Every structure is written in C-alpha cells, then in structure tokens.
Amino acid sequence: MTRKLKRQPGENILKFGTGSLDRTLIENRLIDELHLWVFPVIAGGGDRLLDGLVGVTHLELAETTRFESGVIVLTYRPKP
C-alpha cells in the first residue's frame, strides 16, 4: 500500500515524529529525505530513535540548517 501511495501524482508526503510507520518506510526504501532535528538538551532516558529497525540504510548528508537557538536540522538522503 505504501508503494502505491508514493507512486500517485501530487505533492510531497511529509511526516513528523518517529514510530512504526518510519520503520516501514525506511525498510521499504520509500523515503527521499530524512530530517533529524538536534536540540541542545540532554535527557536521561526515553525511547531510541527508530528502535527495532531491520536492516541498514546508508545515508548521505544533503543539507545542514543551524538556528540561533542552537537547534540543528540535518537533512539526509538515502544513498543509491
């Protein structure tokens, strides 16, 4: 179903947050870009990003955006 949705004409699909849908999209090589937001905060606990992901997806850094607040957005694209 996700491949069929991606092939349909129209605008980009944008999804916020992480969870089981992200694992499905990455495992099926259905993402074009992955934006990781890094906040200048250390938290002692919580869930791991994309925990349970099966396999390996190699990424290349496409863009870096830095905000005055110290937040950095890293934009990655899957390597072919």
Backbone as JSON Lines, residues from 0, in Angstrom:
{"i":0,"aa":"M","n":[0.81,-1.19,0.0],"ca":[0.0,0.0,0.0],"c":[0.86,1.26,0.0]}
{"i":1,"aa":"T","n":[1.97,1.29,0.77],"ca":[2.8,2.49,0.83],"c":[3.47,2.77,-0.5]}
{"i":2,"aa":"R","n":[3.89,1.73,-1.22],"ca":[4.5,1.94,-2.55],"c":[3.47,2.55,-3.51]}
{"i":3,"aa":"K","n":[2.24,2.07,-3.45],"ca":[1.18,2.58,-4.32],"c":[0.92,4.06,-4.02]}
{"i":4,"aa":"L","n":[0.9,4.42,-2.77],"ca":[0.7,5.81,-2.38],"c":[1.83,6.69,-2.89]}
{"i":5,"aa":"K","n":[3.06,6.23,-2.79],"ca":[4.21,7.01,-3.24],"c":[4.18,7.25,-4.74]}
{"i":6,"aa":"R","n":[3.66,6.3,-5.52],"ca":[3.63,6.42,-6.98],"c":[2.53,7.37,-7.48]}
{"i":7,"aa":"Q","n":[1.59,7.71,-6.64],"ca":[0.49,8.57,-7.07],"c":[0.99,9.99,-7.32]}
{"i":8,"aa":"P","n":[0.38,10.68,-8.3],"ca":[0.78,12.07,-8.56],"c":[0.34,12.97,-7.41]}
{"i":9,"aa":"G","n":[1.03,14.08,-7.29],"ca":[0.66,15.04,-6.26],"c":[1.88,15.59,-5.55]}
{"i":10,"aa":"E","n":[1.63,16.25,-4.45],"ca":[2.7,16.89,-3.68],"c":[3.46,15.86,-2.85]}
{"i":11,"aa":"N","n":[4.51,16.36,-2.19],"ca":[5.32,15.52,-1.31],"c":[4.51,15.08,-0.1]}
{"i":12,"aa":"I","n":[4.91,13.95,0.46],"ca":[4.32,13.46,1.69],"c":[5.29,13.82,2.81]}
{"i":13,"aa":"L","n":[4.79,14.51,3.82],"ca":[5.61,14.94,4.95],"c":[5.06,14.31,6.21]}
{"i":14,"aa":"K","n":[5.93,13.69,6.99],"ca":[5.52,13.02,8.22],"c":[6.4,13.5,9.35]}
{"i":15,"aa":"F","n":[5.8,13.86,10.48],"ca":[6.54,14.31,11.65],"c":[6.6,13.19,12.69]}
{"i":16,"aa":"G","n":[7.67,13.2,13.5],"ca":[7.8,12.24,14.59],"c":[8.42,10.94,14.12]}
{"i":17,"aa":"T","n":[8.54,10.01,15.06],"ca":[9.09,8.69,14.73],"c":[8.17,7.61,15.28]}
{"i":18,"aa":"G","n":[8.26,6.45,14.68],"ca":[7.44,5.34,15.13],"c":[7.44,4.21,14.13]}
{"i":19,"aa":"S","n":[6.47,3.34,14.23],"ca":[6.44,2.14,13.39],"c":[6.3,2.48,11.91]}
{"i":20,"aa":"L","n":[5.59,3.56,11.55],"ca":[5.48,3.94,10.15],"c":[6.84,4.3,9.58]}
{"i":21,"aa":"D","n":[7.67,4.97,10.35],"ca":[9.01,5.32,9.88],"c":[9.83,4.08,9.57]}
{"i":22,"aa":"R","n":[9.75,3.1,10.46],"ca":[10.48,1.85,10.22],"c":[10.02,1.2,8.93]}
{"i":23,"aa":"T","n":[8.71,1.18,8.69],"ca":[8.17,0.58,7.47],"c":[8.66,1.33,6.24]}
{"i":24,"aa":"L","n":[8.61,2.65,6.27],"ca":[9.05,3.45,5.11],"c":[10.53,3.26,4.84]}
{"i":25,"aa":"I","n":[11.36,3.27,5.88],"ca":[12.81,3.12,5.69],"c":[13.14,1.71,5.21]}
{"i":26,"aa":"E","n":[12.56,0.7,5.85],"ca":[12.84,-0.68,5.47],"c":[12.45,-0.97,4.02]}
{"i":27,"aa":"N","n":[11.44,-0.29,3.51],"ca":[10.99,-0.49,2.13],"c":[11.56,0.54,1.17]}
{"i":28,"aa":"R","n":[12.55,1.29,1.63],"ca":[13.26,2.3,0.82],"c":[12.26,3.27,0.16]}
{"i":29,"aa":"L","n":[11.34,3.79,0.96],"ca":[10.31,4.69,0.46],"c":[10.52,6.15,0.9]}
{"i":30,"aa":"I","n":[11.66,6.44,1.52],"ca":[11.91,7.82,1.91],"c":[12.86,8.48,0.92]}
{"i":31,"aa":"D","n":[12.62,9.75,0.67],"ca":[13.51,10.54,-0.18],"c":[14.45,11.4,0.66]}
{"i":32,"aa":"E","n":[13.97,11.84,1.81],"ca":[14.78,12.64,2.73],"c":[14.38,12.32,4.16]}
{"i":33,"aa":"L","n":[15.36,12.45,5.05],"ca":[15.14,12.26,6.47],"c":[15.7,13.5,7.17]}
{"i":34,"aa":"H","n":[14.85,14.22,7.9],"ca":[15.28,15.42,8.6],"c":[15.4,15.1,10.08]}
{"i":35,"aa":"L","n":[16.61,15.19,10.62],"ca":[16.83,14.94,12.04],"c":[17.1,16.27,12.73]}
{"i":36,"aa":"W","n":[16.3,16.56,13.74],"ca":[16.44,17.81,14.49],"c":[17.22,17.49,15.76]}
{"i":37,"aa":"V","n":[18.31,18.22,15.97],"ca":[19.15,18.04,17.15],"c":[18.96,19.26,18.05]}
{"i":38,"aa":"F","n":[18.49,19.02,19.27],"ca":[18.23,20.09,20.22],"c":[19.34,20.11,21.27]}
{"i":39,"aa":"P","n":[19.74,21.29,21.73],"ca":[20.83,21.39,22.71],"c":[20.34,21.08,24.14]}
{"i":40,"aa":"V","n":[19.86,19.84,24.32],"ca":[19.32,19.39,25.59],"c":[19.78,17.96,25.81]}
{"i":41,"aa":"I","n":[20.15,17.63,27.02],"ca":[20.49,16.25,27.35],"c":[19.38,15.71,28.25]}
{"i":42,"aa":"A","n":[18.76,14.63,27.83],"ca":[17.69,13.99,28.6],"c":[18.13,12.59,28.96]}
{"i":43,"aa":"G","n":[18.02,12.23,30.19],"ca":[18.48,10.92,30.66],"c":[17.42,9.86,30.56]}
{"i":44,"aa":"G","n":[17.06,9.47,29.37],"ca":[16.07,8.4,29.21],"c":[15.26,8.59,27.96]}
{"i":45,"aa":"G","n":[14.28,7.73,27.79],"ca":[13.42,7.84,26.63],"c":[13.64,6.71,25.65]}
{"i":46,"aa":"D","n":[12.87,6.73,24.59],"ca":[12.96,5.7,23.56],"c":[14.09,6.01,22.6]}
{"i":47,"aa":"R","n":[14.64,4.97,22.02],"ca":[15.66,5.13,20.99],"c":[15.0,5.47,19.67]}
{"i":48,"aa":"L","n":[15.66,6.32,18.9],"ca":[15.15,6.71,17.6],"c":[15.11,5.48,16.69]}
{"i":49,"aa":"L","n":[13.94,5.18,16.15],"ca":[13.74,4.08,15.19],"c":[14.15,2.72,15.77]}
{"i":50,"aa":"D","n":[13.93,2.52,17.05],"ca":[14.26,1.25,17.69],"c":[13.5,0.12,16.99]}
{"i":51,"aa":"G","n":[14.16,-0.97,16.71],"ca":[13.55,-2.12,16.07],"c":[13.68,-2.13,14.56]}
{"i":52,"aa":"L","n":[14.37,-1.14,14.01],"ca":[14.56,-1.08,12.56],"c":[15.34,-2.3,12.09]}
{"i":53,"aa":"V","n":[14.87,-2.92,11.02],"ca":[15.52,-4.11,10.47],"c":[16.37,-3.69,9.28]}
{"i":54,"aa":"G","n":[17.61,-4.15,9.23],"ca":[18.49,-3.86,8.1],"c":[19.24,-2.55,8.27]}
{"i":55,"aa":"V","n":[19.98,-2.19,7.23],"ca":[20.82,-0.99,7.24],"c":[20.47,-0.13,6.05]}
{"i":56,"aa":"T","n":[20.32,1.16,6.27],"ca":[20.11,2.13,5.2],"c":[21.23,3.15,5.28]}
{"i":57,"aa":"H","n":[22.04,3.24,4.25],"ca":[23.13,4.21,4.23],"c":[22.61,5.55,3.74]}
{"i":58,"aa":"L","n":[22.99,6.6,4.46],"ca":[22.51,7.95,4.15],"c":[23.69,8.86,3.82]}
{"i":59,"aa":"E","n":[23.4,9.93,3.06],"ca":[24.4,10.95,2.81],"c":[23.82,12.29,3.25]}
{"i":60,"aa":"L","n":[24.66,13.11,3.87],"ca":[24.22,14.42,4.35],"c":[23.99,15.33,3.16]}
{"i":61,"aa":"A","n":[22.78,15.89,3.06],"ca":[22.43,16.75,1.93],"c":[22.44,18.22,2.32]}
{"i":62,"aa":"E","n":[22.09,18.5,3.57],"ca":[21.98,19.9,3.99],"c":[22.03,19.99,5.51]}
{"i":63,"aa":"T","n":[22.55,21.1,6.0],"ca":[22.57,21.4,7.44],"c":[22.0,22.79,7.64]}
{"i":64,"aa":"T","n":[21.06,22.91,8.56],"ca":[20.48,24.21,8.9],"c":[20.68,24.44,10.38]}
{"i":65,"aa":"R","n":[21.28,25.57,10.73],"ca":[21.52,25.9,12.13],"c":[20.69,27.13,12.5]}
{"i":66,"aa":"F","n":[20.02,27.04,13.65],"ca":[19.21,28.15,14.13],"c":[19.93,28.83,15.3]}
{"i":67,"aa":"E","n":[19.62,30.09,15.55],"ca":[20.24,30.84,16.64],"c":[20.02,30.18,17.99]}
{"i":68,"aa":"S","n":[18.94,29.44,18.13],"ca":[18.62,28.74,19.38],"c":[19.59,27.6,19.68]}
{"i":69,"aa":"G","n":[20.4,27.22,18.69],"ca":[21.29,26.08,18.84],"c":[20.74,24.81,18.22]}
{"i":70,"aa":"V","n":[19.49,24.84,17.79],"ca":[18.89,23.68,17.12],"c":[19.54,23.54,15.74]}
{"i":71,"aa":"I","n":[19.86,22.3,15.39],"ca":[20.45,22.0,14.09],"c":[19.56,20.97,13.39]}
{"i":72,"aa":"V","n":[19.26,21.22,12.12],"ca":[18.47,20.27,11.34],"c":[19.42,19.65,10.3]}
{"i":73,"aa":"L","n":[19.55,18.34,10.37],"ca":[20.39,17.58,9.44],"c":[19.47,16.91,8.44]}
{"i":74,"aa":"T","n":[19.67,17.18,7.17],"ca":[18.86,16.58,6.1],"c":[19.69,15.52,5.41]}
{"i":75,"aa":"Y","n":[19.2,14.29,5.46],"ca":[19.9,13.15,4.84],"c":[19.06,12.6,3.7]}
{"i":76,"aa":"R","n":[19.73,12.04,2.72],"ca":[19.09,11.31,1.63],"c":[19.7,9.92,1.56]}
{"i":77,"aa":"P","n":[18.9,8.91,1.25],"ca":[19.44,7.56,1.12],"c":[20.45,7.51,-0.04]}
{"i":78,"aa":"K","n":[21.54,6.79,0.18],"ca":[22.5,6.59,-0.91],"c":[21.89,5.59,-1.88]}
{"i":79,"aa":"P","n":[22.15,5.8,-3.17],"ca":[21.59,4.88,-4.18],"c":[22.15,3.47,-4.05]}
